[in-house]
Amino acid sequence: MKNLQRSAFGLLCLLVLASCSWVKGLFNPEVVHEPVEKVATETLRISRDALENVKQVRAQATDFPKLLSLMGKISITEDRMTIIPSRVTGRIETIHFASGEKVSAGQVLATLFSPDYISAREEYLQSLKQQESSASKGIESTSSDFANLAQMSRKKLETMGLSKDDISQLATENQAANSRPLLVVRAARSGVLIQKNAVLGNLVNTGDTLFMIGDLSKVWFSGDIFPEDLEKVHKDQEVYINAVGVDKPLSGKVSFISPLVDPNTRSIKIRVLMDNPKEALKADEYVQGNVVLSRASAVVVPTPAVIRVADDTFVFKRITPRSVEEKPAFLDFQRVKVTIGTEQSGLIAVTSGLADGDEVIGEGSLLLDAALNTANSRDTDKK
């Protein structure tokens, strides 16, 4: 009899539980839950499918310095620019590179036809022949004179831009096969051709600039600061730039602060020398620099995660516990009030209301906020 009573009581409890809405869904597959539904005044229950339309992010405790942002321009440092001049009067016969191309030290940039070079070349070769002839005849004094003449001729060729290897090659090449010798113009350093004045067929004079080569392995960042920010900036202060194509921000230190105010922009120039791996920063490129005023640690989230309402700020924080074994069909997110601090580079510091590792809604938080407000208004109207 007692067993029968227990069975009847258990059946009754089961029927009562089945009448609850959440159990109805379990017993009746036709019951469909909303993708986003309100479960408490400040809490939304969001399905896994609906979460694909928003972005979940983790709050992270990280180094979050206070920055002064400023615009500036990238330029090649003065000691890394090299002019390649014409060392003789002549005509440009060939050009091997165009503006903007990379060159290596010693590469031939162009060739010139120059009577002055031909004369100096012949003078050097003749002196070598006469020196050799005098030495073979045992006339030491004459051989010594021709040796001095060859040395002087060699120096003349060096002033025309020939390298030691070029001059050594002159002594061994077949003159008959090179009836119209050309003077080669080589790159004095590796870098980029930032200026090319050489034009095929042009006549050039001694001293005319043919090319200008710039080395971009190190560059200057020249930024503009306003007079009211001048007291915040000093020499050796760190400055960094987020550049495309590099994993970490490029950084350097303030090396120069101009004593003059630009009359056009009413700003003061600062200059920063920084390494430029992969040549990510381009000459004459305008970029945003960040002067590090102070360093501190903070919990940060992306700026879109923060909802601003009047003087209050909120985020949607996940309150469903994380489980390795389970992947619940729904996750609960609670709208919590937070206090924020510095905002920069797409991130915002949260001084209270979040801890390191908390999951929040990033992009899409405004849509959830609107949905929660609508649900709360509907409930108020029903009352």
Steps between C-alpha positions, in 0.01 A plus 500: 500500500783738594677424172183585311471829687865588422444425130188716491683786675792476259266509200328804644833684544598413147174641367550820698855542369381430146266794528797738547604685185857378494393138545233545231774564252671179609187285456372689195759541223269740321566768766751740343717729713573851379860560381521789750269512800489686826540281810552775758488879521863533388559158341451364149513135397660467158504189283819368348370584153424858601849537647641460150366848422689663787859483615614363835826633643694456823597780730878497536734642759785654305747784486289800401713815483366851496570640154517827318400443137639721227522500123831499325695414188759234424824612338840356421769607743751747360796268560331224301453698179773480237529701178653325201649778282656495158876514550571582135347685210328260263181354357277244673505178296302255717284510816432180693257606776190715542389721788382309807693183421735340751868484420801341665837659563721458194222437248530679166237773481598649164783537249649815344688566180767751597807614303664598830461145628630350176807724520569409863449132428742502207754692704487237773526207260792657310690568821458135602633385161799736512576397857493134400716569192761693699513231766556229237791701355654548844465880501408543865490881507265524203286218639470690828388815318232311310392334825444843654310608188283187523430577865393856414281373216345248738411776746335694217285198415403460867380861511279415201325238713675179395550239769820305552345202324397719205855631464651154533269380225624779269849357510386155386220573252549485125509856365407390149176348630410819685553773242238725659554473875231633734533630852286308747310684775454277806283523811702628793269331753201269521155656515219640290534736205304792640607733219607435141614796290683291242328496160613279215702700246534811718827686517623544856773706657734421785310535826148453358280279721409179320336303782419527869492185714323479835549232764165423670634260765471791746266796457395821666151559629437876509189576706308815589412583859310805620654749743264396781636142480865603489556454874391135472766411243874478558806348336548121519125452548367187327288537188341214309317455171268218396619411152346266244703186436682470834400296805592755765472879506812680379653712771770756554592786730459874464837629379413859414244760606492809283547834676278663236125508443388425145335825381253309282378230738587671832651170609843387615696228320648204682721241332531131582757257358366146468587168342292410197496120456361376169494869399141510623514878531529680167671832433259798500226285658269670751443289812370535854760484775444439870718660765506289819431742785473237776456125538242308704321164502126485438216266401405595145225413252435617144323835489183361330439279805418802717148645492466864602170621642509858632774494766493121545691229314409132466617174344328167441696245707456125465367345820448143374787298651752367254502122470750295304269199470179683406407744229167642616251602234451835673731740680394767749647849483436758769516875444737625770607850585871575460732792558729588213829683469732584211391419148752461218587288196158333495524385862355638820616445859239370747587605854212315673228251413712250304785264580774354287355218290133603516317443174296787359316584182714718274344595170121473529466620859283794393253264329470290815456814709213610276339154522521498881356852527211403270423190706509700824267764354256230384495345849437841656208563266343166591503596866 
